[in-house]
Amino acid sequence: MEVNIKVPEYSSVNGLRLEWEDNFEISSSIENNTVTITANQEGLISLAKHLLTLAQVEVPTGSHIHLDDINSLETNSVELIFEKI
């Protein structure tokens, strides 16, 4: 299977730009030291694009994407931070 995804280019002036698929749903939880991320198709595609955006060569080490239930995740989700090393 081949999938083509357009990834927003990183800008040193504007930083990371995240593009969300319409109607995305993402939630996260922790139980017994296990993190579970649950998402619909649009949510999974959005997360894939965000990770590919963060992986660009031009993105500086230490850059991160911070998601929580105030910013993009469903109510009562635990915070998620994806950081480039």
C-alpha positions as a Python dict, from the first residue, in 0.01 Angstrom:
ca = {
    (1, 'M'): (0, 0, 0),
    (2, 'E'): (124, 346, -83),
    (3, 'V'): (-11, 657, 85),
    (4, 'N'): (66, 1014, -17),
    (5, 'I'): (51, 1269, 263),
    (6, 'K'): (123, 1639, 226),
    (7, 'V'): (331, 1753, 525),
    (8, 'P'): (346, 2124, 616),
    (9, 'E'): (700, 2260, 580),
    (10, 'Y'): (878, 2375, 894),
    (11, 'S'): (952, 2748, 916),
    (12, 'S'): (1217, 2890, 1148),
    (13, 'V'): (1002, 3204, 1171),
    (14, 'N'): (662, 3039, 1235),
    (15, 'G'): (774, 2705, 1382),
    (16, 'L'): (574, 2385, 1343),
    (17, 'R'): (241, 2408, 1165),
    (18, 'L'): (-4, 2129, 1240),
    (19, 'E'): (-282, 2043, 997),
    (20, 'W'): (-576, 1844, 1127),
    (21, 'E'): (-811, 1624, 925),
    (22, 'D'): (-1177, 1725, 954),
    (23, 'N'): (-1373, 1537, 1222),
    (24, 'F'): (-1063, 1389, 1390),
    (25, 'E'): (-1100, 1224, 1729),
    (26, 'I'): (-805, 1126, 1950),
    (27, 'S'): (-799, 1017, 2311),
    (28, 'S'): (-524, 887, 2537),
    (29, 'S'): (-513, 705, 2867),
    (30, 'I'): (-269, 532, 3102),
    (31, 'E'): (-352, 209, 3282),
    (32, 'N'): (-99, -19, 3454),
    (33, 'N'): (194, 176, 3303),
    (34, 'T'): (53, 130, 2953),
    (35, 'V'): (-29, 431, 2734),
    (36, 'T'): (-320, 376, 2497),
    (37, 'I'): (-392, 615, 2211),
    (38, 'T'): (-732, 567, 2050),
    (39, 'A'): (-828, 751, 1731),
    (40, 'N'): (-1061, 739, 1436),
    (41, 'Q'): (-920, 732, 1081),
    (42, 'E'): (-898, 1112, 1063),
    (43, 'G'): (-722, 1121, 1401),
    (44, 'L'): (-465, 862, 1295),
    (45, 'I'): (-392, 1047, 971),
    (46, 'S'): (-356, 1373, 1167),
    (47, 'L'): (-111, 1212, 1411),
    (48, 'A'): (88, 1065, 1121),
    (49, 'K'): (117, 1408, 958),
    (50, 'H'): (222, 1567, 1289),
    (51, 'L'): (497, 1311, 1344),
    (52, 'L'): (623, 1352, 988),
    (53, 'T'): (620, 1729, 1035),
    (54, 'L'): (829, 1693, 1352),
    (55, 'A'): (1070, 1454, 1175),
    (56, 'Q'): (1179, 1708, 911),
    (57, 'V'): (1554, 1771, 899),
    (58, 'E'): (1502, 2147, 947),
    (59, 'V'): (1312, 2101, 1274),
    (60, 'P'): (1552, 2170, 1564),
    (61, 'T'): (1623, 1913, 1834),
    (62, 'G'): (1400, 1975, 2135),
    (63, 'S'): (1103, 2087, 1926),
    (64, 'H'): (786, 1922, 2043),
    (65, 'I'): (414, 1876, 1992),
    (66, 'H'): (205, 1899, 2307),
    (67, 'L'): (-150, 1765, 2300),
    (68, 'D'): (-402, 1757, 2586),
    (69, 'D'): (-778, 1764, 2642),
    (70, 'I'): (-778, 2143, 2612),
    (71, 'N'): (-575, 2122, 2288),
    (72, 'S'): (-703, 1857, 2047),
    (73, 'L'): (-758, 1545, 2260),
    (74, 'E'): (-1092, 1420, 2384),
    (75, 'T'): (-1211, 1508, 2737),
    (76, 'N'): (-1025, 1329, 3019),
    (77, 'S'): (-734, 1231, 2795),
    (78, 'V'): (-385, 1231, 2944),
    (79, 'E'): (-131, 1475, 2802),
    (80, 'L'): (86, 1360, 2513),
    (81, 'I'): (419, 1518, 2425),
    (82, 'F'): (613, 1417, 2114),
    (83, 'E'): (968, 1558, 2121),
    (84, 'K'): (1242, 1546, 1858),
    (85, 'I'): (1582, 1432, 1984),
}
